[in-house]
Amino acid sequence: MNKGILLVFLTIFYAKVAFAHEYWLEPKKFWGQIGEEIPIQLYVGDSLVKELEERAFQKDKTPVFRLFSVGEVFDLKALIADGAKPVYVLKPKRDGGYLFFMHRNWSYITLPADKFESYLKEDGMEYIIEERKKRGEQEKSARERYCRFIKTLVQIGDIKDETYKSQTGAILDIIPMENPYLKKLGDTLRFQVLFEGKPLSNRSVFVIHKEVGRRRYLTNRDGIFQMKLENPGLWLVHLVLMRRCNCKDADWESFWGAFSFGVK
């Protein structure tokens, strides 16, 4: 390959990897039976295009990793070795819903003004662009800290319960208002977004599917939005909320939410 072409290719490739920023949990299958082994994998990428390979479990970055099922809560962090791939293997012993919740704690980044503004536009945070203008900071680099709240839902057998709406304690929480696995292709599904336990109104939420693409919704006054289940397979609901932070190492802090589920 021509060295110039190779250099351009590598530049584009590594730039894409550097800005890949959605984390999600992805079961090998969303529907299973008692006794099956279902790996739960952690990925990072853009619009469900995965960066290289699955991520390993990081104990120091994961203050909380829990499994909710039929009214019970299991502390998975205590059971999993640091560096484990996949991050967990589900071996269900009863029918019902299995909700996984992972909290990844603070990471830090500094971005130049143009890159920061592009990222804000991409993730629906125009309100931060306006705030930076009011502060006279639109040409200033931005120091940000961010944390993540990641969920996925697996259905075992035919018993549909209310595990899907378990209270995880997440600061930013994406909660289905109906059981996704009672829905069929073509149905609509409502979600409510909570921030610090209260409905998050008038904020952008993105729904991602490999074939459908990336669609943007806006929460109403009750933090609710509605999507259509128009294609089978993996769906990812994703949003980022940012606010000013008077911290030692950051001027802004962001909270990233993700909820993945399947449709058939």
Summary of the structure (lengths in Angstrom):
residues: 264
radius of gyration: 19.0
end to end distance: 42.6
largest distance: 59.8
contacts: 824
relative contact order: 0.17
helix: 17%
strand: 45%
